[in-house]
Amino acid sequence: MKKLIAMMLAVMMTVGLFAGCGAEKPAEPTQAPANAAPETAAPEAAAPAEAENITLTVWGPQEDQVDDNSWLPQMCQKFAAEHPEWNITFKYSVCPEGDASKNVTADASAAADVYLFANDQLGTLVQAKAIAQLGGKYLDEVKAENDATMMASVTAADGGVYGVPFTSNTWFMFYNKAIFTDEDVKSLDTMLEKGKVAFPMTNSWYNAAFYLANGGTMFGDNGSDGAAGIQFGGETGAAVTKYLVNLAANPNFVNDVSGAGLDGLRNGTVGAIFSGSWDAAAVQEALGENFGAAQLPTVTIDGEAKQLKAFAGSKAVGVNPNCKNPQAAVALAVYLGSAEAQKAHYEMRGVIPCAVSLLEDEVIKNDAVAVAQANTVANTAILQPSIPEMTAYWEPAQHMGEAIVNGEVTADNAAEKTDLFVESLNNAGL
């Protein structure tokens, strides 16, 4: 009897051990830091892990999410298909890249997990702790796909990388080839002798190009020294202002406001405008076979040819550090900025890619707009400062352009007005 009881107890203990193993719940997935590498895949012989149910909220412009066939939902669904470890529910909301900083920092804890933003807002987002720093394998992937300018566009003053570029962001020149030759468009002054040119002088994103051309600086050599301020003054600055006064008075100059330049291209009264890839389709429609695009021309200041310099930056994908699923959010951000997603963006919406691996793509390298944008970033631009002090620039620069166009600034008072302008630039935040 004792032996029988002992054998029964042994069997019961063995059954209980296996029952315990079979009933054990899989461990809850640990929320990995944004720069953590994904877990190693289980051996084929192991039972597949149950997909984790997660929700990711994504913000982007309306044009990218018109319907389920638009770029953003298409890319998100493709990402989900490539990541069976997550069962993802996506939620989308409209937020233009230019409004991301305002909307995300309003309440970062309730904002999107992943959002598209213009890089000039980077300083504000970092200061508000509303954007996550990249690291590890994810950072390596981003570095592998981007050149130095694009990497610098998403690098904050602390040296950290905080976004995944998906397109360069700048402006360049569109022109009518029936009016201007390829040689003409190298010099703005030559162009003004042959036809009308529209330029948005009262737009502060554009008019800095003239002061930068003549040696003006913004926040030091690399645009990150807030204490260095904006140096557009002195004799070199006054010379620029005088040039702009004469430019505004030139009968072949048109101040491009409210679409005046594009309208002029359509009706033949304007031969060139300065804009970006967002206007490319409209310009191509207006000019047809006479469509031309090029990097910025030079201007002649005090008898010397000086290169106009546009602001350049990027549009990028950011991750909210408050998100509940950081590893999935960072992986999605890196995918949305990948060469694969950029090429789809180009094919679906004409968004010019910045991934170095796409520069030799036959279609892209023969696209006049893509070439003009790339040449501008490489040759006729500076990286737009993204530090918080930059916010003090926009309004005074707009007012200066308006004062020049309206005749309040003249050749006689150019030096005085320039000094007042620079003073306002460097004291606007006080």
DRENKE-495101 format. One line per field, with one value per residue: residue number from 1; y, x, z of N, C-alpha, C in turn; residue in one letter. Coordinates in pm, whole numbers. Each point is the difference from the previous one (the first is absolute). Example, Ala and Ser with C-alpha at 12.3 -4.5 7.8 and 13.67 -1.06 7.14 Angstrom:
seq [1 2] $
n.y [-569 105] $
n.x [1319 -35] $
n.z [780 -72] $
ca.y [119 119] $
ca.x [-89 82] $
ca.z [0 6] $
c.y [120 109] $
c.x [90 -77] $
c.z [0 73] $
type [A S] $
//
This chain:
seq [1 2 3 4 5 6 7 8 9 10 11 12 13 14 15 16 17 18 19 20 21 22 23 24 25 26 27 28 29 30 31 32 33 34 35 36 37 38 39 40 41 42 43 44 45 46 47 48 49 50 51 52 53 54 55 56 57 58 59 60 61 62 63 64 65 66 67 68 69 70 71 72 73 74 75 76 77 78 79 80 81 82 83 84 85 86 87 88 89 90 91 92 93 94 95 96 97 98 99 100 101 102 103 104 105 106 107 108 109 110 111 112 113 114 115 116 117 118 119 120 121 122 123 124 125 126 127 128 129 130 131 132 133 134 135 136 137 138 139 140 141 142 143 144 145 146 147 148 149 150 151 152 153 154 155 156 157 158 159 160 161 162 163 164 165 166 167 168 169 170 171 172 173 174 175 176 177 178 179 180 181 182 183 184 185 186 187 188 189 190 191 192 193 194 195 196 197 198 199 200 201 202 203 204 205 206 207 208 209 210 211 212 213 214 215 216 217 218 219 220 221 222 223 224 225 226 227 228 229 230 231 232 233 234 235 236 237 238 239 240 241 242 243 244 245 246 247 248 249 250 251 252 253 254 255 256 257 258 259 260 261 262 263 264 265 266 267 268 269 270 271 272 273 274 275 276 277 278 279 280 281 282 283 284 285 286 287 288 289 290 291 292 293 294 295 296 297 298 299 300 301 302 303 304 305 306 307 308 309 310 311 312 313 314 315 316 317 318 319 320 321 322 323 324 325 326 327 328 329 330 331 332 333 334 335 336 337 338 339 340 341 342 343 344 345 346 347 348 349 350 351 352 353 354 355 356 357 358 359 360 361 362 363 364 365 366 367 368 369 370 371 372 373 374 375 376 377 378 379 380 381 382 383 384 385 386 387 388 389 390 391 392 393 394 395 396 397 398 399 400 401 402 403 404 405 406 407 408 409 410 411 412 413 414 415 416 417 418 419 420 421 422 423 424 425 426 427 428 429 430] $
n.y [-122 1 -111 -47 43 -50 -104 1 25 -91 -81 27 -13 -106 -45 31 -51 -95 -24 16 -72 -86 26 2 125 37 31 100 48 7 120 -29 51 126 -12 -76 -105 -42 -71 -94 -33 -58 -109 -54 -76 126 -3 53 113 20 55 106 21 87 124 47 119 33 107 50 58 78 54 -39 45 27 -120 -122 54 94 81 81 -20 21 96 51 -28 52 100 8 -15 87 29 -131 46 95 2 81 83 55 113 67 108 105 13 115 -31 109 -77 -92 93 83 -96 -43 119 15 -130 -9 -4 88 36 3 -130 18 96 62 51 134 -20 111 -95 -54 121 45 -100 18 132 -35 -71 40 -32 -125 -17 -11 -132 -68 -115 64 54 -119 -43 95 -20 -126 60 75 111 71 63 -112 -60 103 -19 -122 70 -16 111 -98 0 -9 -116 82 -43 -44 62 59 128 54 113 51 111 10 -9 44 -37 97 -116 46 38 -96 17 -116 81 50 -119 17 106 41 70 -106 -75 93 -22 -124 1 -15 31 -101 75 -88 127 -5 -109 -11 -101 102 112 -95 -59 124 6 -122 45 107 -120 22 -2 -123 49 74 -71 -66 124 -36 114 -20 -3 -64 -28 92 -18 88 59 122 27 -127 15 119 -60 -101 79 65 -118 -32 119 -17 -120 50 92 -115 55 -75 65 -117 68 -119 54 -79 -73 123 -65 -94 96 66 -114 -10 132 -42 61 -120 11 37 -103 27 -133 -101 -123 63 90 -106 -71 102 10 -131 7 102 -64 -118 -4 118 -106 81 -63 81 -18 65 118 69 93 116 -8 132 -36 -78 -111 -2 -117 8 1 -106 3 -93 -102 -56 -88 -28 -121 41 -33 -13 58 51 -53 -80 8 39 -130 -24 105 -30 -128 46 87 -95 -78 93 2 -126 -52 -113 57 52 -113 -65 81 -22 -129 10 80 -52 -55 97 -117 -36 -122 -15 -107 108 56 -128 9 -75 -27 -15 -62 -35 17 99 -27 -132 20 88 -80 -109 67 42 -115 -54 94 20 -55 39 -75 -4 102 -93 87 1 52 -97 -28 66 -79 -81 51 28 -120 -42 66 -46 -118 11 43 -95 -94 45 -3 -61 -101 92 34 113 -71 -65 73 109 -24 -27 102 73 -48 11 122 12 -48 76 74 -66 -85 124] $
n.x [84 110 43 -123 -8 125 -36 -115 69 88 -101 -65 120 22 -127 14 122 -44 -99 91 82 -98 -28 134 -32 4 128 -45 -14 131 -31 55 119 -11 118 -91 82 -65 -93 90 -18 -113 63 16 70 25 -97 -70 69 -84 -60 75 -114 25 -2 13 14 -38 80 -70 47 -100 94 55 -122 -12 54 -56 -12 -9 104 -50 -130 38 82 -95 -86 87 21 -129 -10 98 -93 -2 110 -50 -111 24 -60 -17 33 -70 78 -66 127 -5 105 -45 -104 91 93 -83 -38 122 60 -116 19 130 -57 -71 120 24 2 -43 85 -49 122 -1 123 -51 -88 113 56 -115 -2 130 -11 -108 109 -25 129 2 109 59 11 112 -61 -96 85 55 -126 -32 112 -31 -118 76 11 112 -49 -49 113 68 -91 33 112 -32 -10 -68 -5 -118 -33 -94 40 -90 95 -102 34 79 22 -20 49 -44 44 -119 20 -32 24 -120 19 37 128 63 61 -112 -49 125 -59 -44 112 60 -67 28 106 -46 -42 -126 41 -69 7 -21 26 -130 57 3 -67 -29 -39 20 -38 -47 -41 -46 -44 -20 -2 -130 -7 -38 18 103 112 -55 -38 86 67 -96 107 37 -127 -74 99 -97 71 41 117 33 -59 56 108 -36 -25 110 57 -58 42 116 7 -51 91 60 -29 109 -12 -46 -59 45 -121 -73 107 50 103 -70 -82 113 44 -119 -1 123 -48 27 133 -1 -5 -8 6 -82 32 -56 69 78 -102 -31 129 11 -115 51 117 -52 29 -40 -40 49 99 43 124 27 -31 96 43 -5 81 -2 -59 -37 20 -115 24 -122 -46 -67 -105 73 -79 -81 -78 -41 28 -84 53 -119 83 -123 37 -105 27 104 18 -129 -11 115 -34 -120 52 87 -107 -74 119 -30 99 -45 -20 124 38 -73 56 113 -25 -42 99 107 -1 92 55 51 -48 123 -62 -80 116 29 -117 -20 -116 51 108 -109 -36 -36 -116 14 47 -96 -85 52 8 -121 -40 58 -53 -130 41 -60 48 -131 35 12 88 -47 123 -11 -83 105 38 -103 -54 115 36 -119 7 125 -40 -100 89 75 -94 -37 133 -28 64 95 61 -65 -105 56 109 -73 -76 116 59 -109 9 131 -19 -100 85 88 -109 -47 88 51] $
n.z [0 85 -68 6 128 22 -73 67 113 -40 -41 116 62 -77 16 130 -16 -84 91 95 -72 -24 126 -5 37 -127 22 72 -124 14 44 -115 33 -45 62 59 -13 -108 63 33 -128 39 45 -120 82 48 91 -101 30 95 -107 25 59 -97 42 -124 57 -123 1 -102 -111 -32 -77 114 27 -127 -23 4 -121 91 -11 92 -25 -126 38 76 -95 -85 84 20 -131 9 90 -22 60 -82 68 -104 84 -120 60 -92 2 -48 -35 -67 -76 -58 33 -29 0 -60 -83 -21 3 -65 -25 28 119 -70 -41 -130 -23 -125 -37 -106 -12 -7 -47 -54 30 -41 3 -50 -88 -19 -5 -70 -31 -125 -6 -43 73 -118 -3 26 -32 65 87 8 -1 86 69 -18 21 80 -75 5 -108 -49 34 -48 -96 45 3 126 74 60 -134 60 -57 -51 -117 -87 -71 -66 11 -92 64 -119 -51 -125 -123 -40 -125 -85 -58 -32 128 82 -32 -15 -87 -51 30 -40 -57 118 3 -53 84 90 -76 16 126 31 122 51 110 99 -31 12 -50 131 -55 -81 62 93 -116 -7 126 -13 -117 75 52 -3 131 34 120 -40 -4 102 33 94 -23 89 78 -112 9 -62 -85 -23 95 43 -58 30 117 19 -53 79 103 -37 -10 114 43 -65 59 112 -36 -26 -118 -3 116 47 98 27 -2 79 -30 15 52 62 39 28 54 56 27 31 108 49 5 130 82 129 0 29 34 104 -71 0 46 81 28 9 64 69 9 27 -130 42 69 95 61 97 43 112 -55 -58 85 -61 104 -11 -115 101 -66 63 57 -52 125 -39 80 57 -9 84 -53 120 48 94 117 52 87 -8 -116 -8 -128 72 20 5 82 60 5 32 87 33 3 60 58 -22 -73 49 118 -7 -55 89 89 -65 -9 125 46 -57 121 -15 -30 118 -2 46 43 3 28 -14 61 -108 60 121 -48 -68 126 -81 59 -6 -123 -29 62 -57 -117 29 51 -108 -81 17 114 110 97 -9 79 93 49 124 5 -89 97 50 -96 -3 107 64 -47 38 114 4 -45 85 89 -49 -11 121 -14 115 -57 3 -112 28 38 -102 27 20 -104 -59 62 -29 -122 -2 50 -86 -90 61 -6 -107 53 13] $
ca.y [122 118 17 48 143 75 9 92 137 36 31 126 110 15 62 139 77 30 87 135 55 28 108 124 107 60 123 124 57 116 116 26 139 27 -41 -141 -88 -92 -128 -101 -84 -132 -109 -48 -111 52 46 143 84 69 139 97 98 136 108 109 119 62 130 43 93 -52 -56 -135 -91 32 -122 -116 -22 107 -45 -30 -129 -109 -33 -56 -138 -82 -19 -98 -132 -44 -16 -83 -2 97 11 146 84 135 113 111 134 96 101 36 -1 132 24 -109 51 64 -97 -102 58 45 -103 -111 -129 -41 16 -121 -80 27 117 62 139 74 -5 128 -4 -98 57 15 -134 -55 78 -40 -145 -55 -81 -99 -12 -131 -63 -140 -44 94 113 -49 -7 137 52 -69 45 146 69 81 110 -51 -40 123 61 -62 -7 114 66 -92 -102 -115 -7 -6 -20 -77 80 -72 85 129 107 126 62 19 84 -51 104 -26 -18 82 135 -3 -114 -63 92 116 -26 -1 134 68 130 -28 -35 122 77 -68 -29 22 -103 16 -48 36 81 25 -128 -10 -125 23 120 -12 -49 110 33 -114 5 99 -30 1 -127 -22 -84 -59 -71 -117 30 -55 84 103 124 71 83 13 110 47 144 57 46 -106 -8 120 -19 -89 75 88 -85 -35 121 12 -113 26 108 -46 -31 -143 -74 -17 -59 -117 -21 -47 -76 87 -57 -113 56 62 -107 -53 93 43 130 -25 -103 -84 15 -75 -78 -132 -116 -2 72 -53 -47 117 69 -83 18 135 23 -106 -38 106 -10 -11 11 12 51 145 78 99 140 88 96 79 -39 -138 -104 -69 -111 -7 -121 -32 -87 -141 -85 -125 -43 -122 -74 2 -89 60 -77 -43 -107 -122 -110 71 -75 -2 136 34 -84 58 126 -33 -54 109 78 -89 18 -64 88 123 -22 -4 138 68 -52 27 142 85 49 -29 -76 46 -117 -5 -119 28 106 -56 -53 58 97 114 81 71 91 134 55 -69 46 138 -1 -57 94 114 -43 -24 110 138 4 -27 -73 94 -21 -58 29 81 143 29 48 147 52 3 121 116 -15 28 145 65 -18 85 139 22 0 116 123 62 -10 57 -7 98 -41 -145 -39 19 -100 -132 -12 -19 -134 -97 16 -67 -144 -53 38 -28 -93 58] $
ca.x [-84 86 60 -103 -25 117 -4 -108 47 100 -72 -71 96 45 -110 -11 111 -31 -118 45 70 -96 -92 73 -25 124 35 -41 115 59 6 142 31 -14 115 27 -11 -113 34 39 -114 0 33 -116 -66 -79 -134 3 -47 -126 21 -39 -95 41 -58 92 -63 94 -42 65 -82 -121 30 54 -99 -130 -80 82 102 100 133 19 -60 61 129 -24 -49 113 84 -68 13 139 28 -106 9 -95 -131 -6 -112 49 -92 60 -58 66 86 106 134 31 -75 26 55 -108 -100 58 39 -118 -18 80 -49 -119 29 23 119 90 -52 86 27 104 112 27 -66 68 42 -117 -45 97 -12 -125 8 -112 52 94 132 24 126 15 -14 -86 84 91 -76 -24 128 37 -84 -4 128 33 -95 -126 22 11 -133 -76 90 -24 119 66 67 -87 -81 -137 -101 37 -35 -61 18 64 -100 62 -62 93 -56 -68 9 -51 114 -19 44 135 85 64 106 -66 -52 108 8 -130 7 -13 -140 -82 18 -69 -141 -49 30 -77 70 -78 87 -63 -6 127 69 73 81 130 96 86 94 91 89 106 79 -78 -1 -109 33 132 39 -84 -141 -47 45 -102 60 66 -102 -8 87 -33 21 126 5 -45 -146 -57 13 -109 -125 -2 -28 -141 -77 6 -72 -144 -36 23 -129 -10 -16 -136 -3 -87 -94 -133 5 24 101 -55 -98 77 50 -113 -44 114 55 115 83 65 -44 77 -92 54 -57 -145 -60 56 -104 -70 91 12 -124 0 107 8 133 95 25 138 23 144 42 -10 99 77 -41 117 -1 124 83 47 -103 -15 -93 -117 -1 -130 -4 -23 -23 -67 -121 45 -95 40 -68 -35 60 -105 -81 -9 68 112 75 -80 -9 127 13 -88 59 113 -53 -61 109 88 4 -120 -115 25 -28 -146 -45 30 -87 -140 -29 105 89 136 71 133 82 114 -11 -93 53 33 -120 -7 -109 24 114 -39 -110 59 -32 84 137 10 -7 124 107 -16 45 144 84 -47 -87 56 -93 -81 13 -119 0 -117 23 -37 -139 0 41 -98 -83 78 44 -117 -24 105 -35 -115 45 75 -95 -88 76 40 145 56 146 56 -11 21 89 -73 -108 60 41 -122 -46 84 -29 -127 21 73 -66 -143 -43 22] $
ca.z [0 6 -131 -92 30 -45 -146 -38 28 -101 -124 18 -5 -139 -74 44 -57 -138 -4 33 -117 -106 35 30 -96 -49 71 -64 -69 64 -88 -22 -33 -142 -77 24 -116 14 56 -97 -36 63 -93 -76 68 111 -35 -29 108 -28 -35 102 -48 32 -79 -32 -57 -95 -52 -124 -76 -63 -131 15 57 -59 14 37 -102 9 40 142 38 -76 60 133 -15 -46 118 86 -61 16 144 58 146 51 -65 15 -40 -28 6 -74 11 -89 60 -94 59 56 123 95 126 75 42 88 129 74 102 -53 52 -77 -142 -78 28 -111 -72 -100 39 -70 94 67 131 83 128 86 40 95 123 65 25 -75 -109 54 -63 -61 37 -35 -139 -72 -39 -104 -124 -48 -49 -124 -111 -13 -8 117 15 53 139 78 12 110 114 90 55 93 -78 -20 -122 49 -103 -119 -118 -113 -118 27 1 -38 -117 -111 -106 -119 -103 -134 -89 -120 34 57 -33 114 45 61 135 98 58 10 -68 -143 -24 9 -124 -110 26 136 99 124 120 119 86 130 71 72 -30 -124 -15 64 -98 -47 106 11 -116 19 119 124 74 94 116 -11 -121 -30 25 127 110 21 50 -110 -64 -145 -40 -135 -1 -47 -138 -92 11 -64 -144 -40 4 -117 -115 4 -35 -146 -57 13 -94 -137 -65 -30 125 51 134 -12 110 -41 -125 -115 -86 -75 -95 -107 -87 -78 -104 -78 41 87 -58 100 138 99 83 28 -70 17 -112 -125 -93 -53 -91 -119 -76 -55 -97 -99 -47 36 144 45 144 24 129 7 -75 74 -10 -4 110 -4 -113 9 -6 129 -13 86 81 57 117 -31 116 -38 68 65 82 140 93 128 108 92 -59 81 -69 -63 -100 -122 -52 -64 -120 -101 -45 -86 -125 -76 -58 -74 -145 -55 21 -75 -141 -12 20 -125 -105 30 23 -54 106 -42 103 40 28 -93 -85 -110 -86 -130 -63 -134 -10 88 -43 -122 36 10 131 98 -20 46 146 52 -26 90 132 -3 -49 16 118 132 85 77 144 62 143 36 -27 -138 -7 4 -131 -107 -11 -43 -139 -84 3 -78 -140 -30 1 -125 -111 13 -18 127 2 -122 -9 93 141 5 110 126 7 17 140 80 -32 71 143 28 -12 116 125 -10 105 133] $
c.y [124 24 56 147 85 16 97 145 47 39 135 119 25 69 147 85 39 93 143 65 39 119 133 103 55 131 120 62 124 114 39 149 19 -50 -148 -80 -94 -134 -99 -92 -137 -105 -52 -108 49 43 150 80 71 147 91 102 140 99 107 113 73 130 34 94 -68 -72 -143 -100 31 -118 -116 -30 107 -53 -42 -131 -118 -44 -63 -144 -92 -28 -107 -141 -57 -23 -79 -9 99 -8 147 56 141 101 119 130 93 102 32 3 132 31 -102 51 58 -104 -105 58 53 -99 -126 -135 -52 8 -135 -74 28 116 51 147 63 22 133 8 -89 54 12 -135 -62 71 -40 -148 -73 -83 -90 -1 -142 -55 -142 -29 96 120 -41 -5 139 60 -61 53 150 61 92 111 -48 -45 124 64 -56 -21 126 55 -91 -115 -124 9 -30 -20 -79 81 -84 85 123 109 132 61 28 79 -83 109 -50 -5 78 142 1 -127 -60 88 121 -24 -14 134 66 132 -15 -31 124 89 -58 -23 22 -121 28 -60 44 78 23 -128 -25 -133 17 117 -2 -38 108 38 -113 -2 91 -17 7 -138 -5 -99 -78 -78 -116 19 -49 82 116 133 81 88 -4 124 34 148 43 42 -106 -15 118 -13 -92 75 94 -80 -34 118 17 -113 25 106 -42 -37 -147 -86 -3 -59 -112 -20 -47 -68 81 -62 -113 47 62 -102 -51 93 61 133 -13 -116 -93 28 -82 -68 -136 -109 -7 72 -58 -39 118 76 -79 13 136 16 -109 -33 105 -1 -15 16 2 45 153 69 86 137 86 108 69 -50 -143 -97 -76 -104 10 -133 -19 -69 -143 -77 -129 -3 -139 -65 -3 -96 71 -83 -49 -120 -128 -118 55 -79 -6 138 41 -81 55 128 -25 -55 111 90 -83 29 -60 91 131 -16 -6 140 81 -43 38 148 95 59 -46 -74 61 -116 -12 -118 23 103 -50 -69 72 107 126 87 71 91 138 62 -63 47 142 7 -53 95 122 -35 -11 126 141 13 -9 -78 100 -27 -52 24 91 148 40 55 152 61 35 132 124 -8 26 150 75 -12 88 146 33 11 125 134 70 -4 48 -17 94 -46 -148 -42 10 -107 -142 -22 -23 -141 -105 8 -72 -152 -58 40 -33 -90 54 68] $
c.x [86 66 -99 -27 116 0 -106 42 100 -66 -70 95 47 -106 -12 110 -29 -122 41 71 -99 -88 71 -26 132 27 -48 121 51 3 147 22 1 116 34 -13 -117 47 36 -119 12 38 -126 -77 -91 -137 4 -58 -129 27 -52 -95 43 -74 106 -79 103 -61 79 -92 -118 31 51 -101 -141 -95 95 110 109 129 8 -67 60 133 -17 -47 111 95 -60 15 140 36 -114 7 -96 -130 -40 -132 54 -113 69 -72 80 79 110 136 34 -70 32 47 -110 -97 55 31 -119 -34 69 -52 -119 23 28 124 108 -58 104 19 105 115 30 -67 73 37 -114 -48 94 -13 -123 -2 -116 45 110 130 18 135 6 -16 -86 80 95 -71 -21 128 39 -76 6 139 17 -100 -132 16 9 -137 -82 89 -15 132 76 72 -83 -78 -143 -106 56 -41 -67 1 78 -105 70 -77 107 -71 -68 6 -52 118 -13 50 146 74 59 112 -61 -32 109 11 -137 1 -8 -145 -88 15 -84 -149 -36 28 -80 80 -79 83 -60 -18 136 71 90 98 133 108 98 104 101 100 119 73 -74 0 -118 45 130 22 -92 -147 -54 41 -97 58 65 -97 5 77 -23 35 134 -7 -50 -151 -68 7 -110 -132 -12 -30 -149 -90 -3 -76 -150 -47 16 -134 -18 -8 -147 10 -104 -81 -133 0 28 100 -52 -104 72 61 -110 -38 115 61 121 80 66 -58 92 -98 65 -76 -152 -73 40 -108 -72 88 16 -124 -1 99 12 143 106 33 148 8 151 26 1 109 85 -68 126 -13 136 96 50 -117 -1 -111 -117 -1 -137 17 -25 -19 -63 -140 32 -112 54 -82 -22 60 -101 -80 9 76 120 74 -75 -7 128 19 -87 59 115 -49 -61 106 96 -4 -125 -122 17 -31 -151 -58 18 -97 -145 -32 104 91 142 75 136 94 111 -11 -93 56 33 -118 -23 -108 32 114 -26 -121 59 -24 87 145 19 -1 129 117 -7 50 152 82 -46 -96 84 -104 -77 14 -130 -4 -117 16 -40 -141 -8 32 -118 -76 81 45 -115 -24 105 -29 -116 40 79 -95 -88 72 39 151 51 151 64 -5 28 86 -72 -108 55 42 -120 -57 78 -24 -130 14 59 -59 -148 -50 13 -124] $
c.z [0 -136 -101 19 -51 -152 -47 23 -106 -131 9 -9 -142 -84 37 -58 -143 -12 31 -117 -108 31 21 -109 -51 72 -78 -68 72 -100 -16 -25 -149 -82 18 -128 20 54 -110 -27 65 -103 -67 74 112 -49 -24 117 -41 -26 110 -61 44 -91 -21 -65 -84 -52 -125 -75 -69 -132 8 54 -49 13 31 -101 0 62 147 41 -75 63 139 -8 -49 116 91 -54 19 146 66 152 64 -81 18 -49 -19 12 -64 31 -90 80 -101 70 67 130 109 135 88 57 97 138 80 111 -50 47 -77 -150 -67 47 -104 -79 -100 37 -89 98 69 137 100 138 98 51 103 134 79 37 -66 -119 55 -78 -53 45 -52 -147 -81 -49 -112 -135 -59 -57 -134 -120 -26 -7 122 22 60 145 89 23 114 123 84 52 95 -72 -26 -130 41 -108 -118 -123 -108 -126 41 -18 -29 -117 -105 -108 -108 -106 -134 -96 -130 23 46 -42 128 55 70 147 106 72 1 -76 -151 -35 -2 -123 -114 24 145 88 126 115 122 103 138 81 64 -20 -122 8 73 -99 -44 106 21 -115 23 133 132 65 95 107 -19 -128 -36 36 132 121 19 43 -110 -77 -152 -42 -147 -17 -55 -146 -98 3 -68 -151 -53 -4 -119 -127 -6 -33 -151 -68 2 -100 -145 -64 -36 126 40 140 0 128 -59 -136 -123 -97 -85 -101 -120 -94 -91 -115 -80 39 92 -58 99 137 90 95 23 -71 12 -114 -135 -100 -65 -100 -130 -88 -70 -116 -106 -37 33 149 28 151 23 143 -4 -81 93 -13 6 105 6 -107 2 -4 133 -13 98 74 66 134 -50 129 -48 59 52 79 143 83 132 114 103 -52 83 -62 -77 -106 -131 -63 -72 -128 -113 -55 -96 -134 -87 -64 -83 -149 -65 12 -76 -148 -24 13 -129 -110 23 11 -55 106 -32 110 33 30 -104 -95 -119 -98 -140 -66 -133 -13 78 -51 -133 21 26 137 108 -10 52 152 61 -19 93 139 4 -25 38 118 127 79 86 149 60 150 35 -30 -141 -11 -1 -136 -90 -14 -38 -146 -97 -7 -81 -148 -42 -8 -127 -118 3 -14 128 19 -135 -1 101 145 20 117 134 16 20 144 91 -20 79 151 36 -8 128 135 2 111 140 54] $
type [M K K L I A M M L A V M M T V G L F A G C G A E K P A E P T Q A P A N A A P E T A A P E A A A P A E A E N I T L T V W G P Q E D Q V D D N S W L P Q M C Q K F A A E H P E W N I T F K Y S V C P E G D A S K N V T A D A S A A A D V Y L F A N D Q L G T L V Q A K A I A Q L G G K Y L D E V K A E N D A T M M A S V T A A D G G V Y G V P F T S N T W F M F Y N K A I F T D E D V K S L D T M L E K G K V A F P M T N S W Y N A A F Y L A N G G T M F G D N G S D G A A G I Q F G G E T G A A V T K Y L V N L A A N P N F V N D V S G A G L D G L R N G T V G A I F S G S W D A A A V Q E A L G E N F G A A Q L P T V T I D G E A K Q L K A F A G S K A V G V N P N C K N P Q A A V A L A V Y L G S A E A Q K A H Y E M R G V I P C A V S L L E D E V I K N D A V A V A Q A N T V A N T A I L Q P S I P E M T A Y W E P A Q H M G E A I V N G E V T A D N A A E K T D L F V E S L N N A G L] $
//
